[in-house]
């Protein structure tokens, strides 16, 4: 018509729908032919002079087998049609997503990367679905050829990627890729050579890393920096997790650190015991708190926590007594202002102590002598 546009471009033939239609028609014809043949065969058997059960069973089995085959063909045709509908839906969704992405980029330029990633993932999903559809239409021999070609292509790709990863010391990633490829294509012989290449590169780098790390660890141990030595070994283990000698080095550092910690705890405990014997409760309390802070999960920590209240009480009594003696010495030297300052500190720090009760009664007289009645010490 004059007012209507004419589309001279022929539509692309949809092979999936054509194959599905042919399979559906074949299924219908097979069902019809099997049914007609079975009816004719049953009629012939019934007209025979001496019909046998075996002939009837054979005819029934043949009819059922034909019906099953027709049902399988019909089911395969339906799967192809559903799969093609799904692909068309994804294509329409992908086109719509790209259109929305273009509009979103115009309004929100900062969100373009996320939209592109989403569109790319959707396109990959569509491509994978197409590949599944194509594989379903191949014969067993064609599938085997396709699988072999994919394996050989992956092997060539890894043969190019593995040397690059090894130059970057990324042999863990290289080994992971080769192992995943072996799981997918176990019959290919390329994987052994690639793994041998990875092992040789790892062993060469491992020797250099191990020597350097050993020197660093020994230097840190000589300085008593066990935490830094442990971190150096941990980094080495991350680069060479399966190395026996790296494991031995880590074990040596762990044992050395535990031994040094035990010796340090013993030293602090001895100092605390010496202070206790001297009745220097303040020093004893300080050493015990140091052990608990540095080694809270040690065997000694439980016993020390039980003794902690007594040590704190004794240290407090000793501190009050020392402050009381200091006040007396200052008064004796007629340094009343300094004595007043210490007295007020004792009352503020230990308000419920016997010394505080006595000092509250003496405070006005001491303030008078210090020339600061009711005021704060200068």
C-alpha positions as CSV (number, residue, x, y, z in Angstrom):
1,X,0.0,0.0,0.0
2,X,1.2,3.5,-0.7
3,X,1.1,4.7,2.9
4,X,2.6,1.7,4.5
5,X,6.4,1.1,4.7
6,X,7.7,-2.0,3.1
7,X,10.3,-4.1,4.8
8,X,12.5,-5.7,2.2
9,X,14.8,-7.4,4.7
10,X,14.0,-11.1,5.1
11,X,13.6,-12.3,8.6
12,X,16.3,-14.5,10.0
13,X,15.4,-18.2,10.1
14,X,15.0,-19.5,13.7
15,X,16.7,-22.8,13.6
16,X,15.7,-23.7,17.1
17,X,12.0,-23.3,16.4
18,X,12.3,-25.1,13.1
19,X,14.0,-28.1,14.8
20,X,11.4,-28.1,17.5
21,X,8.5,-28.1,15.0
22,X,10.1,-30.9,13.0
23,X,10.6,-32.9,16.2
24,X,7.0,-32.3,17.3
25,X,5.7,-33.4,13.8
26,X,7.9,-36.5,13.9
27,X,6.6,-37.4,17.4
28,X,3.0,-37.1,16.2
29,X,3.7,-39.2,13.1
30,X,5.5,-41.8,15.1
31,X,2.7,-42.1,17.6
32,X,0.1,-42.3,14.8
33,X,2.1,-44.9,12.8
34,X,2.8,-47.0,15.9
35,X,-0.9,-47.0,16.9
36,X,-2.1,-48.0,13.5
37,X,0.5,-50.7,13.2
38,X,-0.3,-52.1,16.6
39,X,-4.1,-52.2,15.8
40,X,-3.4,-54.0,12.5
41,X,-1.0,-56.4,14.3
42,X,-3.5,-57.2,17.1
43,X,-6.1,-57.9,14.4
44,X,-3.8,-60.3,12.6
45,X,-2.9,-62.1,15.8
46,X,-6.6,-62.5,16.7
47,X,-7.4,-63.9,13.3
48,X,-4.6,-66.5,13.5
49,X,-5.5,-70.1,14.0
50,X,-3.3,-70.5,17.1
51,X,-2.4,-67.0,18.5
52,X,0.3,-67.0,21.1
53,X,0.8,-64.8,24.0
54,X,4.4,-64.0,23.0
55,X,3.3,-62.4,19.7
56,X,0.8,-60.2,21.6
57,X,3.4,-59.2,24.1
58,X,6.0,-58.4,21.4
59,X,3.5,-56.2,19.5
60,X,2.5,-54.4,22.8
61,X,6.2,-53.8,23.7
62,X,6.9,-52.5,20.2
63,X,3.9,-50.1,20.4
64,X,4.9,-48.9,23.9
65,X,8.5,-48.3,22.7
66,X,7.3,-46.3,19.8
67,X,5.0,-44.3,22.0
68,X,7.9,-43.6,24.4
69,X,10.1,-42.4,21.6
70,X,7.4,-40.1,20.3
71,X,6.9,-38.8,23.8
72,X,10.7,-38.1,24.1
73,X,10.7,-36.3,20.8
74,X,7.7,-34.2,21.9
75,X,9.4,-33.3,25.2
76,X,12.6,-32.3,23.5
77,X,10.7,-30.1,21.1
78,X,9.0,-28.4,24.1
79,X,12.3,-27.9,25.8
80,X,13.7,-26.3,22.6
81,X,10.7,-24.0,22.3
82,X,10.8,-23.0,26.0
83,X,14.6,-22.4,25.8
84,X,14.2,-20.2,22.7
85,X,11.5,-18.2,24.4
86,X,13.7,-17.7,27.4
87,X,16.6,-16.5,25.2
88,X,14.3,-14.1,23.4
89,X,13.1,-12.8,26.8
90,X,16.7,-12.3,28.0
91,X,17.6,-10.5,24.8
92,X,14.7,-8.2,25.2
93,X,15.6,-7.6,28.8
94,X,19.2,-7.0,27.8
95,X,18.2,-4.5,25.2
96,X,15.9,-2.8,27.7
97,X,18.7,-2.8,30.3
98,X,21.1,-1.1,27.8
99,X,18.5,1.5,27.1
100,X,17.9,2.2,30.8
101,X,21.7,2.2,31.3
102,X,22.1,4.9,28.7
103,X,19.4,7.0,30.3
104,X,21.0,6.4,33.8
105,X,24.4,7.4,32.5
106,X,22.9,10.7,31.2
107,X,21.4,11.4,34.6
108,X,23.9,9.8,36.9
109,X,27.3,9.6,35.2
110,X,28.9,8.1,38.4
111,X,26.7,4.9,38.2
112,X,27.8,3.9,34.7
113,X,30.3,1.3,35.8
114,X,27.7,-0.7,37.9
115,X,25.2,-0.6,35.0
116,X,27.8,-1.7,32.5
117,X,28.8,-4.6,34.8
118,X,25.1,-5.7,35.1
119,X,24.6,-5.5,31.3
120,X,27.8,-7.5,30.7
121,X,26.8,-10.2,33.2
122,X,23.4,-10.5,31.5
123,X,25.0,-10.8,28.1
124,X,27.3,-13.6,29.4
125,X,24.2,-15.4,30.8
126,X,22.5,-15.2,27.4
127,X,25.6,-16.5,25.7
128,X,25.9,-19.4,28.0
129,X,22.3,-20.3,27.5
130,X,22.8,-20.2,23.7
131,X,25.8,-22.6,24.1
132,X,23.6,-25.0,26.2
133,X,21.0,-24.9,23.5
134,X,23.5,-25.6,20.7
135,X,25.1,-28.5,22.7
136,X,21.7,-30.1,23.1
137,X,21.3,-30.3,19.4
138,X,24.7,-32.0,18.8
139,X,25.3,-35.7,18.5
140,X,27.4,-37.6,21.0
141,X,30.4,-37.6,18.6
142,X,30.0,-33.9,18.0
143,X,29.8,-33.2,21.7
144,X,33.1,-35.1,22.3
145,X,34.8,-33.2,19.5
146,X,33.6,-29.9,21.0
147,X,34.7,-30.9,24.5
148,X,38.2,-31.9,23.2
149,X,38.5,-28.6,21.4
150,X,37.6,-26.6,24.5
151,X,40.1,-28.5,26.5
152,X,42.9,-27.9,24.0
153,X,42.0,-24.2,23.9
154,X,42.1,-23.9,27.7
155,X,45.4,-25.8,27.7
156,X,46.9,-23.3,25.3
157,X,45.6,-20.4,27.3
158,X,47.1,-21.7,30.5
159,X,50.4,-22.4,28.8
160,X,50.6,-18.7,28.1
161,X,49.2,-17.5,31.4
162,X,51.2,-19.7,33.8
163,X,54.7,-18.3,32.9
164,X,53.3,-14.8,33.5
165,X,51.9,-15.7,36.9
166,X,55.2,-17.4,37.8
167,X,57.2,-14.3,37.0
168,X,54.9,-12.4,39.4
169,X,55.5,-15.1,42.1
170,X,51.7,-16.0,41.9
171,X,52.2,-19.7,41.8
172,X,49.3,-20.3,44.2
173,X,47.0,-18.7,41.6
174,X,48.7,-20.6,38.8
175,X,48.3,-23.9,40.6
176,X,44.6,-23.1,41.3
177,X,43.9,-22.5,37.6
178,X,45.7,-25.7,36.5
179,X,43.8,-27.8,39.1
180,X,40.5,-26.4,38.0
181,X,41.3,-27.1,34.4
182,X,42.3,-30.7,35.3
183,X,39.0,-31.2,37.0
184,X,37.2,-30.1,33.8
185,X,39.3,-32.0,31.4
186,X,41.1,-34.8,33.3
187,X,42.2,-36.7,30.1
188,X,44.5,-34.0,28.7
189,X,48.2,-34.6,29.3
190,X,49.1,-30.9,29.5
191,X,48.4,-30.5,33.1
192,X,51.4,-32.5,34.4
193,X,53.9,-30.4,32.5
194,X,52.3,-27.2,33.8
195,X,52.3,-28.4,37.4
196,X,56.0,-29.5,37.1
197,X,56.7,-26.0,35.7
198,X,55.0,-24.4,38.7
199,X,56.8,-26.7,41.2
200,X,60.2,-25.8,39.7
201,X,59.5,-22.1,39.8
202,X,58.2,-22.3,43.3
203,X,61.2,-24.3,44.6
204,X,63.6,-21.7,43.2
205,X,61.8,-18.8,44.7
206,X,61.2,-20.6,47.9
207,X,64.9,-21.2,48.5
208,X,65.6,-17.4,48.1
209,X,62.6,-16.4,50.3
210,X,63.5,-19.0,52.9
211,X,67.1,-17.8,53.2
212,X,66.1,-14.2,53.5
213,X,63.4,-14.9,56.0
214,X,65.7,-17.0,58.1
215,X,68.2,-14.3,58.4
216,X,65.5,-11.7,59.3
217,X,64.0,-14.0,61.9
218,X,67.3,-14.7,63.5
219,X,68.1,-11.0,63.8
220,X,64.7,-10.3,65.3
221,X,65.0,-13.2,67.8
222,X,68.4,-11.8,68.9
223,X,66.7,-8.5,69.6
224,X,63.9,-10.2,71.5
225,X,61.3,-9.1,68.9
226,X,59.3,-12.3,68.9
227,X,56.1,-10.7,67.6
228,X,57.9,-9.3,64.5
229,X,59.6,-12.6,64.0
230,X,56.3,-14.4,64.1
231,X,54.8,-12.0,61.5
232,X,57.8,-12.6,59.2
233,X,57.3,-16.4,59.4
234,X,53.5,-15.9,58.8
235,X,54.2,-13.9,55.7
236,X,56.6,-16.7,54.5
237,X,53.9,-19.3,55.1
238,X,51.4,-17.4,53.1
239,X,53.8,-17.5,50.1
240,X,54.8,-21.1,50.6
241,X,52.0,-22.9,52.6
242,X,53.1,-26.4,51.6
243,X,56.8,-26.1,52.2
244,X,58.2,-28.5,54.9
245,X,61.2,-26.3,55.8
246,X,59.0,-23.2,56.2
247,X,56.8,-25.3,58.5
248,X,59.9,-26.3,60.5
249,X,61.0,-22.6,60.7
250,X,57.6,-21.7,62.0
251,X,57.7,-24.5,64.6
252,X,61.2,-23.3,65.7
253,X,60.0,-19.7,66.2
254,X,56.9,-20.9,68.1
255,X,58.9,-23.0,70.5
256,X,61.5,-20.2,71.0
257,X,58.8,-17.7,71.6
258,X,57.1,-19.9,74.2
259,X,60.4,-20.6,75.9
260,X,61.2,-16.8,76.0
261,X,57.7,-16.1,77.4
262,X,58.1,-18.8,80.1
263,X,61.5,-17.3,81.1
264,X,60.1,-13.8,81.2
265,X,57.1,-14.9,83.3
266,X,59.5,-16.7,85.7
267,X,61.7,-13.6,86.0
268,X,58.7,-11.4,86.8
269,X,57.3,-13.9,89.3
270,X,60.7,-14.1,91.0
271,X,60.8,-10.3,91.2
272,X,57.3,-10.3,92.7
273,X,58.3,-13.0,95.2
274,X,61.4,-11.0,96.2
275,X,59.2,-7.8,96.7
276,X,56.8,-9.9,98.8
277,X,59.6,-11.2,101.0
278,X,60.7,-7.6,101.6
279,X,57.0,-6.6,102.2
280,X,57.3,-4.2,99.3
281,X,53.7,-4.6,98.4
282,X,53.6,-1.9,95.8
283,X,56.4,-3.4,93.7
284,X,55.0,-6.9,94.2
285,X,51.6,-5.7,92.9
286,X,53.2,-4.0,89.9
287,X,55.0,-7.2,88.8
288,X,51.9,-9.3,89.3
289,X,49.8,-6.9,87.2
290,X,52.5,-7.0,84.5
291,X,52.3,-10.8,84.3
292,X,48.5,-10.7,84.1
293,X,48.5,-8.0,81.4
294,X,51.2,-9.7,79.2
295,X,50.3,-13.3,79.8
296,X,46.6,-13.5,80.7
297,X,46.1,-17.1,79.6
298,X,49.2,-18.5,81.3
299,X,49.2,-21.2,83.9
300,X,50.4,-18.7,86.5
301,X,47.6,-16.2,85.8
302,X,44.9,-18.1,87.7
303,X,46.8,-18.3,91.0
304,X,47.9,-14.6,90.6
305,X,44.3,-13.4,90.1
306,X,43.4,-15.1,93.4
307,X,46.2,-13.3,95.2
308,X,45.5,-9.9,93.5
309,X,42.9,-8.6,96.1
310,X,45.3,-9.3,99.0
311,X,48.2,-7.6,97.2
312,X,46.1,-4.6,96.4
313,X,45.0,-4.2,99.9
314,X,48.5,-4.6,101.3
315,X,49.8,-2.1,98.7
316,X,47.1,0.4,99.6
317,X,47.9,0.1,103.3
318,X,51.6,0.5,102.6
319,X,50.9,3.6,100.4
320,X,48.8,5.2,103.2
321,X,51.5,4.5,105.8
322,X,54.2,6.0,103.6
323,X,52.1,9.1,103.0
324,X,51.5,9.3,106.8
325,X,55.2,9.1,107.5
326,X,55.9,11.7,104.9
327,X,53.4,14.1,106.5
328,X,55.1,13.6,109.9
329,X,58.6,14.2,108.4
330,X,57.4,17.4,106.7
331,X,55.8,18.7,109.9
332,X,59.0,17.9,111.8
333,X,60.9,20.0,109.3
334,X,58.2,22.8,109.7
335,X,57.2,22.4,106.0
336,X,53.6,22.8,106.9
337,X,52.4,23.8,103.3
338,X,53.9,20.6,101.9
339,X,52.5,18.5,104.7
340,X,49.1,20.1,104.1
341,X,49.2,19.2,100.4
342,X,50.1,15.5,101.2
343,X,47.4,15.3,103.8
344,X,44.7,16.6,101.4
345,X,45.9,14.1,98.8
346,X,45.6,11.2,101.3
347,X,42.1,12.2,102.3
348,X,41.0,12.5,98.7
349,X,42.6,9.2,97.6
350,X,41.7,7.1,100.7
351,X,38.6,8.9,102.2
352,X,37.5,5.9,104.3
353,X,40.9,5.0,105.7
354,X,41.9,5.5,109.5
355,X,44.6,8.0,108.4
356,X,42.0,10.1,106.7
357,X,39.8,10.2,109.8
358,X,42.6,11.4,111.9
359,X,43.8,14.0,109.4
360,X,40.3,15.5,109.1
361,X,40.5,16.4,112.8
362,X,44.1,17.8,112.4
363,X,43.5,19.6,109.1
364,X,42.4,23.0,110.6
365,X,45.4,23.3,112.9
366,X,47.7,22.3,110.0
367,X,46.1,24.9,107.7
368,X,46.6,27.5,110.4
369,X,50.3,26.7,110.7
370,X,50.6,26.7,106.9
371,X,48.9,30.1,106.8
372,X,46.2,28.8,104.5
373,X,43.0,28.4,106.5
374,X,40.4,26.6,104.5
375,X,42.3,27.2,101.3
376,X,44.1,25.1,98.8
377,X,47.9,24.7,99.2
378,X,50.0,26.8,96.9
